[in-house]
Amino acid sequence: MEPQLPPPLASFDTLYCADSLEFYPHGVSQRLLIGTYQLLKTGDLEENTADSSQELSSADAKRIGRIYVCGVASDDSGGGLAIVEQQRIETSAVFDIKWSYNRVAGRELAGVACADGGIHIYSANGDSKDSFLEPLCSSVPESPSPNSDASMCCSLDWSNRIAIHCSDTPHIVASHSDGTVRLLQLSDSRIEASSQWQAHDAEAWIASFDYWSPSTVYSGGDDALFKGWDTRTGSSAPTFSSRRHQAGVCSIHTNFHRQHMVATGSYDETVMIWDTRAMRVPVAEFNVGGGVWRLKWHPEEPTQLLVGAMYNGFHILDVAVHGLRPLERAPLPDRAAGNVDGKVNITLQTSFMDHKSIAYGADWCQSHQDSSAGWLVGTCSFYDHLAHVWRRPEGLQRDAAH
């Protein structure tokens, strides 16, 4: 049976190339952030700065970006949805946006990884529309040129995704295009680097925490290596290094419902599921037909995995675990000899193919307001500079529960 292909419900032209999208995780708001990246040619400089409140120097003008704050609301006809811009922030080109899913000292924070090499932290005011995000602090590493390839920050992640690891001084991990990974710590309104190490011999596309054990950091690079690091030991050597992927490793995401389960994605078009207790080989693999840039586990359903597959659209995979009910939040069973519990099976549930360019940013809406409709999803693509919202086809959630 062919998977259902959901239609787009609303779209938004980001003007600049779109590469990251994150829904607001606090409360029931259907607000989202969209990050963009624009590589300017010399002749574009005067035209772009004339229409922008941002003053660009010659050093950072080559890569500019915007953060859009948008709301998803009913359109004027009352029968559909609209993506409505509420705020835009001019910045360096954006590579990644990640919310802190738990409040930090009572504040709702989002981190942004930019081409200037920096991690920029914004504080959110959920009661405001036109001034929803305000800058809080930044950490930009020293570099000979703020626009050099060696300084670009490619990704970030927060250590406090799971409630038991909430902290008023969380750590943030960042990966860079020179192959380095930085560990930072947020305290009050400051962000300071704790350590930095050479993790890869090429671009470090992704760095992520093991949310169940935040002293463990994972990284993936254009050298096709997936690595683990114990930050307690100074990260002088990886705890493991896998070349199971056949091309650059672009995405890593820990399943925050099921301990010991981590998903990785690569330019080799393959999603791999790993048991963190035995990292020699993955426990399951699935080819999605395009380079895997983004992986997002569902906010409430442990088996559902959203995939941004670059040149082959966006997909929702069901990652079923033998011995666990689909909605059961429990550790991945230990696959002892002869024990079938813990066997992982991956199936394609649906695909969204309406983007006409590189499929990059993707996220689940963090609240499900209409239980009679499918779960809301947001996605964005690069050269056609479009963001779409669509729904997982109705019935998939119920099917997964049986």
C-alpha positions in Angstrom: 0.0 0.0 0.0 1.5 3.3 -1.1 1.8 6.0 1.6 -0.6 8.9 1.5 0.9 12.2 0.2 -0.4 15.1 2.3 -1.1 18.4 0.5 0.4 21.7 1.6 -1.9 23.7 3.8 0.0 27.0 3.8 3.2 28.4 2.4 5.5 31.4 3.1 8.1 33.0 0.9 11.2 33.6 3.0 12.9 35.7 0.3 16.3 34.4 1.4 17.2 30.7 1.1 15.5 28.7 3.9 17.4 26.0 5.8 16.1 25.7 9.4 12.6 25.6 11.0 11.6 25.2 14.7 8.2 25.3 16.3 7.8 27.1 19.7 7.8 24.4 22.3 6.1 26.2 25.2 2.3 26.3 25.6 -0.2 25.7 22.8 1.1 28.3 20.4 1.5 27.3 16.7 4.4 29.9 16.4 7.5 28.9 14.5 11.0 30.3 13.7 12.5 30.0 10.2 16.2 30.6 9.6 17.6 31.7 6.3 20.9 32.0 4.5 21.9 34.3 1.6 25.2 34.3 -0.2 25.6 37.8 -1.7 27.5 38.7 -4.8 29.4 41.9 -4.9 26.7 43.7 -6.9 24.0 42.6 -4.5 25.5 44.5 -1.5 24.1 47.9 -2.0 20.6 46.7 -3.0 20.3 44.4 0.0 21.5 46.8 2.6 19.2 49.6 1.2 16.1 47.4 2.1 17.4 46.3 5.5 17.9 47.9 8.9 21.1 45.8 9.3 24.4 47.6 8.6 26.7 45.2 6.9 30.5 45.5 6.8 32.5 44.2 3.8 33.7 41.4 6.0 30.3 39.8 6.8 28.3 40.9 3.8 28.9 37.8 1.9 26.6 35.6 4.1 23.6 37.3 5.5 20.4 35.9 6.9 17.1 36.5 8.6 15.2 34.8 11.4 11.4 35.0 10.8 8.9 34.6 13.6 5.7 33.4 12.1 2.3 32.3 13.4 0.1 29.6 11.9 -3.5 30.7 11.9 -6.8 30.2 10.1 -6.9 32.1 6.9 -9.6 34.7 6.0 -11.8 32.2 4.3 -12.0 30.2 7.5 -11.3 26.9 5.8 -7.6 26.8 5.7 -4.3 27.9 7.3 -2.0 30.8 6.7 1.7 31.4 7.8 1.7 35.0 9.1 5.0 36.9 9.6 5.1 38.5 13.0 8.8 39.6 13.3 12.0 39.4 11.3 15.5 39.7 12.7 18.5 40.6 10.4 21.5 38.5 11.2 24.4 36.6 9.8 23.4 33.6 7.7 21.6 31.0 9.8 22.7 27.4 9.7 20.7 26.0 12.6 18.1 27.0 15.2 17.3 25.0 18.4 14.9 25.8 21.2 15.7 24.9 24.8 12.7 22.7 25.4 12.9 23.4 29.1 12.9 26.9 30.5 16.2 28.2 31.8 15.9 30.3 35.0 12.3 30.9 34.0 13.2 32.2 30.5 12.2 30.7 27.2 15.4 30.5 25.0 16.4 29.8 21.5 19.9 29.3 20.2 21.0 30.2 16.6 24.1 28.9 14.8 25.4 31.4 12.3 28.0 31.9 9.5 29.8 34.4 11.7 30.9 31.4 13.8 28.7 32.5 16.7 26.0 31.0 18.9 23.4 33.7 19.5 20.9 33.3 22.3 17.4 34.9 22.1 14.9 35.2 24.9 11.2 34.8 23.9 8.2 36.7 25.2 5.3 34.4 24.6 2.8 37.3 25.1 4.3 39.5 22.4 3.9 39.2 18.6 5.9 41.9 17.0 8.7 41.7 19.6 8.6 38.0 20.4 12.4 37.4 20.3 15.0 39.7 21.9 18.7 39.1 21.9 20.2 37.9 25.2 23.9 37.0 24.6 26.3 35.6 22.0 29.5 33.7 21.8 31.6 34.2 18.7 35.0 32.4 18.5 38.1 34.4 17.6 38.9 34.1 13.9 41.1 36.0 11.4 37.9 36.7 9.4 34.4 36.6 10.7 33.3 35.4 7.2 35.9 32.7 6.7 34.7 29.2 6.0 36.8 28.0 9.0 34.6 30.0 11.4 31.1 29.0 10.4 28.9 27.5 13.0 27.0 24.6 11.5 24.8 23.3 14.3 24.0 23.5 18.0 22.2 21.5 20.7 21.1 22.0 24.3 21.9 19.6 27.1 18.6 20.0 29.0 16.1 18.3 26.6 14.9 15.8 29.3 13.4 17.2 32.5 15.7 15.2 34.8 18.6 17.2 33.3 17.0 20.7 33.6 19.4 23.3 34.8 19.7 27.1 35.1 23.2 26.7 33.7 22.8 24.3 30.7 25.5 23.4 28.3 25.3 24.0 24.6 27.4 22.1 22.0 28.3 23.6 18.7 29.9 22.2 15.5 32.0 24.2 13.1 33.0 24.0 9.4 36.7 23.7 10.3 35.9 20.4 12.0 36.0 21.6 15.6 33.3 21.1 18.3 32.8 23.6 21.1 31.2 23.0 24.5 29.7 26.1 26.0 27.8 26.9 29.2 25.0 29.5 29.7 25.0 31.3 33.0 22.7 34.2 33.8 23.0 36.3 30.6 26.4 35.1 29.5 27.5 32.2 27.3 31.1 31.0 27.7 33.2 28.4 26.0 34.1 25.4 28.3 36.2 23.4 25.9 37.0 23.0 22.2 38.5 20.1 20.3 39.2 18.9 16.7 36.5 16.4 16.1 36.7 15.9 12.3 39.1 16.4 9.5 36.4 18.1 7.4 33.3 20.1 8.1 31.6 19.0 11.4 28.0 19.3 10.1 26.3 18.2 13.4 26.9 17.9 17.1 24.3 16.7 19.5 23.9 15.6 23.1 22.8 12.2 24.3 19.9 13.6 26.2 19.8 10.7 28.7 23.5 11.3 29.6 24.5 14.9 28.6 28.2 14.3 29.4 28.1 12.3 26.1 28.3 14.3 22.9 27.9 12.9 19.4 29.3 14.5 16.2 29.1 13.9 12.5 31.3 15.3 9.8 32.0 15.5 6.1 34.7 12.9 6.6 31.8 10.3 6.9 32.6 9.7 10.5 30.0 9.4 13.4 31.8 9.9 16.7 31.1 9.9 20.4 32.8 12.0 23.1 32.9 12.0 26.9 33.2 15.6 27.9 34.2 14.6 31.4 37.6 13.4 30.1 38.4 16.5 28.1 37.4 14.9 24.7 41.0 14.1 23.9 39.9 11.0 22.0 36.5 9.7 20.9 34.7 7.0 22.8 33.9 5.4 19.4 34.3 6.3 15.8 32.1 4.7 13.1 32.5 4.8 9.3 29.3 2.9 8.8 27.9 5.7 6.8 29.3 6.0 3.3 29.3 9.8 3.1 29.1 12.9 5.3 27.1 12.6 8.5 24.7 15.5 8.6 22.1 14.8 11.4 22.1 13.1 14.8 19.1 13.0 17.2 18.6 11.1 20.4 15.2 9.6 21.0 14.1 11.5 24.1 11.3 8.9 24.8 13.4 5.8 24.6 16.8 5.6 26.3 19.7 4.0 24.3 18.2 4.9 20.9 19.9 7.4 18.5 19.2 8.2 14.9 21.8 9.4 12.4 21.5 10.6 8.8 24.0 11.1 6.0 24.5 12.3 2.5 24.5 8.6 1.7 20.7 8.8 1.8 20.5 6.4 4.8 18.9 6.8 8.2 20.5 4.6 10.8 19.2 3.7 14.2 21.8 2.9 16.9 21.8 1.2 20.3 24.1 3.4 22.4 25.3 0.3 24.4 26.7 -1.3 21.3 27.9 1.2 18.7 29.7 -1.2 16.4 26.8 -1.5 13.9 23.4 0.1 13.7 20.3 -1.9 14.7 18.4 -0.8 11.6 18.9 1.1 8.4 16.5 2.8 5.9 17.2 4.5 2.6 15.1 7.6 2.0 16.4 8.4 -1.5 18.1 11.7 -0.6 20.8 13.0 1.6 19.5 13.2 5.2 20.0 16.7 6.6 17.5 16.8 9.4 16.0 14.2 11.8 13.4 15.0 14.4 11.7 12.6 16.8 8.0 13.3 17.4 7.2 15.3 20.6 4.9 12.6 22.0 5.1 9.4 19.9 8.3 7.4 20.4 8.2 5.6 17.0 7.7 8.6 14.7 10.7 10.2 13.0 10.6 13.2 10.6 13.3 13.2 7.9 14.5 16.1 5.7 15.9 14.2 2.7 17.5 17.1 0.7 16.9 16.1 -2.9 13.9 13.7 -2.2 11.5 15.7 0.0 10.4 15.1 3.5 9.3 11.8 5.1 7.8 10.3 8.2 9.3 7.0 9.3 7.8 4.6 11.9 10.6 3.1 13.9 9.0 0.1 15.7 10.7 -1.8 18.5 9.8 -5.4 19.1 8.7 -5.8 22.7 7.5 -2.2 23.1 4.1 -0.8 22.4 4.2 2.1 19.9 3.3 4.8 22.5 5.2 3.2 25.3 8.0 5.4 26.7 10.6 2.9 27.8 14.3 2.1 27.2 15.3 0.2 24.2 15.4 -3.5 25.3 18.8 -5.1 25.6 19.2 -7.4 22.7 20.7 -10.4 24.5 21.5 -13.5 22.6 18.4 -15.1 21.3 16.1 -12.3 22.6 14.0 -10.8 19.8 12.9 -7.9 22.0 14.6 -4.8 20.9 14.6 -5.7 17.2 13.9 -2.5 15.2 11.9 -2.3 12.1 11.6 0.9 10.0 8.7 1.6 7.6 7.8 4.7 5.5 4.5 6.2 6.6 4.2 9.3 4.4 6.1 11.7 2.3 5.7 15.4 1.5 7.0 16.2 -2.0 5.8 19.7 -2.7 9.1 21.5 -2.2 11.0 22.1 -5.4 14.4 22.6 -3.9 16.8 21.2 -1.3 14.7 19.9 1.7 16.5 21.1 4.8 14.5 22.4 7.8 11.7 20.4 9.4 9.9 20.2 12.7 6.8 18.8 14.3 4.4 21.4 15.8 5.0 20.9 19.6 1.3 21.0 20.5 -1.6 19.1 18.9 -4.6 21.4 19.1 -7.0 19.7 16.7 -7.3 16.0 17.7 -9.6 15.4 14.7 -6.9 16.3 12.2 -3.4 15.0 11.6 -0.4 16.3 13.4 0.9 19.6 12.0 4.4 19.6 10.5 6.5 22.5 9.2 9.2 22.2 6.5 11.4 24.6 4.4 13.6 24.4 1.3 16.6 26.3 0.1 16.7 27.8 -3.4 13.0 28.2 -3.8 13.0 29.9 -0.3 9.7 28.4 0.8 8.2 27.2 4.1 5.2 24.9 4.1 3.0 23.6 6.8 1.1 20.3 6.3 -0.4 17.5 8.3 0.6 14.0 8.9 -2.4 12.1 7.3 -5.2 11.4 9.7 -5.2 7.8 11.0 -1.4 7.2 11.1 -1.3 8.0 14.9 -4.2 5.6 15.5 -2.6 3.0 13.3 0.7 3.3 15.2 -1.1 2.8 18.5 -2.2 -0.8 17.6 
